[in-house]
């Protein structure tokens, strides 16, 4: 493994606070889903303005719960973006859905509005938008979808720290390298109590845990009747109190972490946008500032020479259609075709210093001059 001077990712770590808070839960009976999970859901909702928050063990699980709630089944048509973490679409494959990939914008790499409009029709079961790198999708997507009364899932796994007013369901990720983490975990935002209650059951095998609590966790009543039922097959997607405790600490630091990333991004943009378009076609960052992307005609050379300078870079995600599980064949998506050889992500995280950011921009400018 290469020892980089500046790594592409670095988790936000609050060691002393974590150890202090984790020490408290080790004196209780709860390591699995318990009171800390309830507290984390409540505080997350309060922080970002959501009423119905259902924590999970990953952002992928949150997405799968949303797809289950919608009722996506075999051969249902679902539109989503071509460029995303494969976790967006893998649960759709497991459900047998027919995935229709849209092209992406050359400006911010989120779903391309003209291509989406062309592919949207009455046969579509659901829309899954993706906040790639933390940048919110163009709101025109939601206006178009509203005309068809089709449910929308927002994959906000990369935009942690930003509130979403659109979408019927919003999925967040607390994976280790996100803006703040629970080591790993996720959150599904529902918009009504019916979905909320059902999602809470589904994440725990289909069992209503609140009824179990009311019955003092007993399975049978005194006359040997069951105290709770399972009406549909659920999952084991719940968060545990260890993860929730870690998340509560991170939540307190979420604003400062977001501001820190923005300051790094501002250094990048101010320096790199001074280059001619023939060198840097576009700088791509915003929203939660989880990723900072650039489009350049010299992508492969830049990756190699930045590595020589001790700077880690990567494309992070690949267009999904080239994976065998999604068909293994490039679709006709002109913007993606053009972007494919030009996009690159450079480091942005709270471990970095301003000096690191200037070192990276100076290196890029020197290489591309």
C-alpha positions as CSV (number, residue, x, y, z in Angstrom):
1,X,0.0,0.0,0.0
2,X,1.4,3.4,-1.0
3,X,2.2,5.8,1.9
4,X,0.8,9.1,0.6
5,X,1.7,12.6,1.8
6,X,-2.0,13.5,1.4
7,X,-4.5,10.7,1.3
8,X,-7.7,10.9,-0.7
9,X,-9.9,10.0,2.3
10,X,-9.5,10.2,6.1
11,X,-12.2,9.5,8.7
12,X,-13.2,12.2,11.1
13,X,-12.1,10.8,14.5
14,X,-13.0,12.1,17.9
15,X,-11.1,9.6,20.0
16,X,-11.4,11.1,23.5
17,X,-15.1,11.9,23.2
18,X,-15.8,8.5,21.7
19,X,-14.0,6.7,24.4
20,X,-15.7,8.8,27.1
21,X,-19.2,8.2,25.7
22,X,-18.6,4.5,24.9
23,X,-17.4,3.9,28.4
24,X,-20.9,4.9,29.6
25,X,-22.8,2.4,27.5
26,X,-20.5,-0.4,28.6
27,X,-22.0,0.1,32.1
28,X,-25.5,-0.7,30.7
29,X,-27.1,-3.8,29.3
30,X,-27.4,-2.3,25.8
31,X,-24.9,-2.9,23.1
32,X,-27.4,-3.7,20.3
33,X,-30.4,-1.5,19.4
34,X,-31.3,0.3,22.5
35,X,-31.9,3.8,24.0
36,X,-28.8,5.4,22.2
37,X,-30.3,4.4,18.8
38,X,-33.6,6.2,19.8
39,X,-31.6,9.2,20.9
40,X,-29.5,9.4,17.8
41,X,-32.6,9.2,15.6
42,X,-34.2,12.0,17.6
43,X,-31.2,14.3,17.5
44,X,-30.5,13.7,13.8
45,X,-34.1,14.6,13.0
46,X,-33.9,17.7,15.2
47,X,-30.6,18.8,13.6
48,X,-31.7,18.4,10.0
49,X,-35.5,19.0,10.3
50,X,-36.9,15.5,9.8
51,X,-39.8,14.0,11.7
52,X,-39.5,10.3,10.7
53,X,-35.9,9.0,11.0
54,X,-35.2,5.2,10.9
55,X,-31.5,4.3,11.6
56,X,-29.9,1.3,9.8
57,X,-26.6,-0.5,9.7
58,X,-25.6,1.1,6.4
59,X,-26.8,3.5,3.7
60,X,-27.3,0.6,1.4
61,X,-29.7,-0.9,3.9
62,X,-31.6,2.4,4.0
63,X,-31.9,2.4,0.2
64,X,-33.1,-1.2,0.2
65,X,-35.8,-0.4,2.8
66,X,-37.0,2.5,0.7
67,X,-37.2,0.2,-2.4
68,X,-39.2,-2.3,-0.3
69,X,-41.6,0.3,1.0
70,X,-42.3,1.4,-2.6
71,X,-42.9,-2.2,-3.6
72,X,-40.4,-2.5,-6.4
73,X,-40.5,-6.0,-7.8
74,X,-39.4,-8.0,-10.8
75,X,-39.3,-6.1,-14.1
76,X,-40.5,-2.8,-12.6
77,X,-38.8,0.1,-14.4
78,X,-36.6,2.3,-12.2
79,X,-34.6,5.4,-13.4
80,X,-31.4,6.3,-11.8
81,X,-28.0,7.9,-12.6
82,X,-25.3,6.1,-14.5
83,X,-22.5,7.4,-12.2
84,X,-22.9,6.4,-8.6
85,X,-21.7,4.0,-6.0
86,X,-23.0,0.6,-7.1
87,X,-24.8,0.4,-3.8
88,X,-27.5,2.6,-5.3
89,X,-28.5,0.0,-7.8
90,X,-27.5,-3.4,-6.4
91,X,-30.6,-3.6,-4.2
92,X,-32.7,-3.0,-7.4
93,X,-30.9,-5.9,-9.1
94,X,-31.8,-8.1,-6.2
95,X,-35.4,-7.2,-6.6
96,X,-35.3,-8.0,-10.3
97,X,-36.0,-4.4,-11.4
98,X,-35.3,-3.1,-14.9
99,X,-32.8,-0.3,-14.3
100,X,-32.8,2.6,-16.8
101,X,-29.7,4.6,-16.5
102,X,-29.7,8.4,-17.3
103,X,-26.9,10.5,-18.5
104,X,-25.2,13.0,-16.2
105,X,-24.5,16.7,-16.3
106,X,-21.1,17.9,-17.5
107,X,-21.4,20.7,-14.9
108,X,-21.8,18.7,-11.6
109,X,-22.1,14.9,-12.6
110,X,-25.6,14.6,-11.2
111,X,-28.6,13.4,-13.3
112,X,-28.9,15.1,-16.7
113,X,-32.3,16.8,-16.9
114,X,-32.9,16.6,-20.7
115,X,-32.0,12.8,-20.8
116,X,-34.2,12.2,-17.7
117,X,-37.1,14.0,-19.3
118,X,-36.7,11.9,-22.5
119,X,-36.8,8.6,-20.5
120,X,-39.6,9.5,-18.1
121,X,-43.0,8.0,-18.9
122,X,-46.0,6.4,-17.3
123,X,-44.4,2.9,-17.1
124,X,-41.8,4.1,-14.6
125,X,-42.2,2.6,-11.1
126,X,-39.7,4.8,-9.2
127,X,-36.9,7.4,-9.5
128,X,-33.7,7.2,-7.6
129,X,-31.7,10.4,-7.7
130,X,-28.1,10.6,-6.5
131,X,-26.3,13.5,-4.7
132,X,-22.9,12.5,-6.2
133,X,-20.1,13.9,-4.1
134,X,-22.5,15.8,-1.9
135,X,-24.1,17.9,-4.7
136,X,-27.9,17.9,-4.8
137,X,-29.7,16.9,-7.9
138,X,-31.2,19.5,-10.2
139,X,-34.7,20.3,-8.7
140,X,-36.2,20.2,-12.2
141,X,-36.0,16.4,-11.9
142,X,-38.5,16.5,-9.1
143,X,-40.8,18.9,-11.0
144,X,-40.9,16.6,-14.0
145,X,-41.5,13.5,-11.8
146,X,-44.4,15.2,-10.0
147,X,-46.3,15.3,-13.2
148,X,-46.3,11.4,-13.2
149,X,-47.0,10.9,-9.5
150,X,-44.0,8.5,-9.2
151,X,-42.2,8.0,-5.9
152,X,-38.7,9.4,-5.5
153,X,-35.9,8.0,-3.5
154,X,-32.9,10.4,-2.9
155,X,-29.6,8.6,-2.5
156,X,-28.1,11.2,-0.1
157,X,-25.4,8.8,1.1
158,X,-22.8,11.3,0.0
159,X,-24.5,14.5,1.1
160,X,-24.6,13.9,4.9
161,X,-25.0,17.3,6.6
162,X,-27.4,18.7,4.1
163,X,-31.2,18.7,4.6
164,X,-33.4,17.5,1.7
165,X,-36.8,19.0,1.1
166,X,-37.5,16.8,-2.0
167,X,-38.1,13.1,-2.3
168,X,-40.5,10.6,-0.7
169,X,-37.6,8.8,0.9
170,X,-34.0,10.0,1.7
171,X,-31.2,7.6,2.4
172,X,-28.0,8.7,4.3
173,X,-24.8,6.9,5.0
174,X,-22.6,7.1,8.1
175,X,-19.8,5.0,6.6
176,X,-16.3,5.5,8.0
177,X,-15.2,8.2,5.5
178,X,-18.4,10.2,5.3
179,X,-18.5,13.7,6.8
180,X,-19.2,12.2,10.2
181,X,-19.6,8.5,10.9
182,X,-20.9,5.8,13.1
183,X,-18.0,3.5,12.0
184,X,-20.7,2.3,9.6
185,X,-24.4,3.0,9.5
186,X,-27.3,4.7,7.7
187,X,-30.5,6.6,8.1
188,X,-33.8,6.4,6.1
189,X,-36.0,9.5,6.1
190,X,-39.7,8.8,5.6
191,X,-42.3,11.4,5.0
192,X,-45.3,9.9,6.8
193,X,-46.0,7.8,9.9
194,X,-47.2,4.8,8.0
195,X,-44.0,4.3,6.1
196,X,-42.0,5.2,9.3
197,X,-43.7,2.5,11.4
198,X,-43.4,-0.1,8.6
199,X,-39.7,0.7,8.1
200,X,-39.0,0.3,11.8
201,X,-40.6,-3.2,11.6
202,X,-38.8,-4.2,8.4
203,X,-35.4,-3.3,9.8
204,X,-35.9,-5.8,12.6
205,X,-37.1,-9.0,10.8
206,X,-40.7,-7.5,10.5
207,X,-41.1,-7.4,14.3
208,X,-42.8,-4.5,16.1
209,X,-40.2,-3.9,18.8
210,X,-42.4,-1.3,20.5
211,X,-45.0,-3.9,21.2
212,X,-42.3,-6.2,22.6
213,X,-41.2,-3.4,24.9
214,X,-44.9,-2.9,26.0
215,X,-45.0,-6.6,26.8
216,X,-41.7,-6.5,28.7
217,X,-40.0,-8.4,25.9
218,X,-42.1,-11.5,26.4
219,X,-42.9,-13.6,23.4
220,X,-46.1,-15.2,25.0
221,X,-48.9,-13.9,27.2
222,X,-50.0,-15.9,30.2
223,X,-52.5,-17.9,28.1
224,X,-49.7,-18.8,25.7
225,X,-50.8,-16.4,22.9
226,X,-48.0,-14.7,21.0
227,X,-47.5,-11.1,22.1
228,X,-46.4,-9.9,18.6
229,X,-46.7,-11.1,15.0
230,X,-44.6,-10.8,11.8
231,X,-46.8,-9.9,8.9
232,X,-44.1,-9.6,6.3
233,X,-40.5,-10.8,5.9
234,X,-38.1,-8.1,7.2
235,X,-34.3,-7.7,7.4
236,X,-31.6,-7.4,10.0
237,X,-30.8,-3.8,9.2
238,X,-30.9,-2.1,12.6
239,X,-28.2,0.1,14.1
240,X,-26.7,-0.7,17.4
241,X,-26.0,1.5,20.5
242,X,-22.3,1.5,19.9
243,X,-22.7,3.0,16.4
244,X,-25.4,5.4,17.7
245,X,-23.1,6.7,20.5
246,X,-20.3,7.3,18.0
247,X,-22.8,9.1,15.7
248,X,-24.1,11.4,18.5
249,X,-20.5,12.6,19.0
250,X,-20.0,13.2,15.3
251,X,-23.4,15.0,15.0
252,X,-22.1,17.6,17.5
253,X,-19.2,18.3,15.2
254,X,-21.1,18.1,11.8
255,X,-21.3,21.9,11.2
256,X,-17.6,22.5,11.9
257,X,-16.6,19.5,9.7
258,X,-18.7,20.9,6.9
259,X,-17.2,24.3,7.2
260,X,-13.7,22.8,7.3
261,X,-14.4,21.0,4.0
262,X,-15.8,24.1,2.4
263,X,-12.7,26.1,3.3
264,X,-10.5,23.4,1.6
265,X,-12.8,23.5,-1.4
266,X,-12.6,27.3,-1.7
267,X,-8.8,27.1,-1.8
268,X,-9.0,24.6,-4.6
269,X,-11.5,26.5,-6.6
270,X,-9.8,29.9,-6.3
271,X,-6.5,28.4,-7.4
272,X,-7.6,25.9,-10.1
273,X,-10.2,28.1,-11.8
274,X,-7.3,30.4,-12.8
275,X,-6.2,27.8,-15.2
276,X,-7.5,27.9,-18.8
277,X,-10.5,25.7,-19.7
278,X,-8.1,23.7,-21.9
279,X,-6.4,22.5,-18.7
280,X,-9.2,22.3,-16.1
281,X,-12.6,22.0,-17.8
282,X,-14.6,22.2,-14.6
283,X,-14.3,22.2,-10.8
284,X,-17.0,20.1,-9.2
285,X,-17.9,20.6,-5.5
286,X,-20.7,21.8,-3.3
287,X,-23.5,20.8,-1.0
288,X,-21.8,18.6,1.7
289,X,-18.4,19.0,0.1
290,X,-17.8,15.2,0.5
291,X,-15.8,15.0,-2.8
292,X,-13.9,17.6,-4.8
293,X,-13.9,16.7,-8.5
294,X,-12.1,18.2,-11.5
295,X,-12.6,17.5,-15.2
296,X,-9.3,17.7,-17.2
297,X,-8.1,16.6,-20.6
298,X,-4.9,15.3,-18.9
299,X,-6.5,13.1,-16.4
300,X,-4.3,10.0,-16.6
301,X,-1.1,11.9,-16.7
302,X,-2.3,14.0,-13.7
303,X,-3.1,10.9,-11.7
304,X,0.4,9.4,-12.3
305,X,2.3,12.6,-11.6
306,X,0.3,13.5,-8.5
307,X,1.1,10.1,-7.1
308,X,4.8,10.8,-7.6
309,X,4.2,13.9,-5.5
310,X,2.6,11.8,-2.8
311,X,-1.0,12.9,-3.5
312,X,-3.7,10.2,-3.7
313,X,-6.4,10.7,-6.3
314,X,-9.1,8.5,-7.9
315,X,-12.2,8.4,-10.0
316,X,-13.9,6.6,-6.9
317,X,-16.9,5.5,-8.9
318,X,-17.3,4.0,-12.4
319,X,-20.2,4.2,-14.7
320,X,-22.4,1.4,-13.5
321,X,-23.3,-0.1,-16.9
322,X,-19.8,-1.5,-17.5
323,X,-20.2,-4.0,-14.6
324,X,-21.5,-7.4,-15.6
325,X,-24.2,-7.3,-13.0
326,X,-25.7,-4.3,-14.7
327,X,-25.3,-5.7,-18.2
328,X,-21.6,-5.1,-18.9
329,X,-22.2,-2.9,-21.9
330,X,-21.8,0.9,-22.2
331,X,-25.2,2.6,-22.9
332,X,-25.6,5.5,-25.3
333,X,-24.9,8.3,-22.9
334,X,-22.9,11.0,-24.6
335,X,-22.1,13.1,-21.5
336,X,-20.9,10.1,-19.6
337,X,-18.8,9.0,-22.6
338,X,-17.1,12.4,-22.6
339,X,-16.7,12.6,-18.8
340,X,-15.4,9.1,-18.5
341,X,-11.8,9.9,-19.4
342,X,-11.7,13.3,-17.8
343,X,-13.1,13.2,-14.2
344,X,-10.9,12.9,-11.1
345,X,-11.3,13.4,-7.4
346,X,-8.7,15.0,-5.2
347,X,-8.3,14.9,-1.4
348,X,-10.8,16.8,0.8
349,X,-11.2,15.9,4.5
350,X,-10.7,17.2,8.0
351,X,-7.2,15.7,8.4
352,X,-5.9,18.0,5.8
353,X,-4.4,21.4,6.4
354,X,-4.6,24.5,4.3
355,X,-1.0,23.9,3.5
356,X,-1.9,20.5,2.1
357,X,-4.6,22.1,-0.1
358,X,-2.1,24.7,-1.5
359,X,0.5,21.9,-2.0
360,X,-2.1,20.0,-4.1
361,X,-3.2,23.0,-6.2
362,X,0.4,24.0,-6.8
363,X,1.3,20.5,-7.9
364,X,-1.7,20.4,-10.3
365,X,-0.8,23.8,-11.8
366,X,2.8,22.8,-12.2
367,X,1.9,19.5,-13.9
368,X,-0.7,21.1,-16.3
369,X,1.2,24.3,-17.1
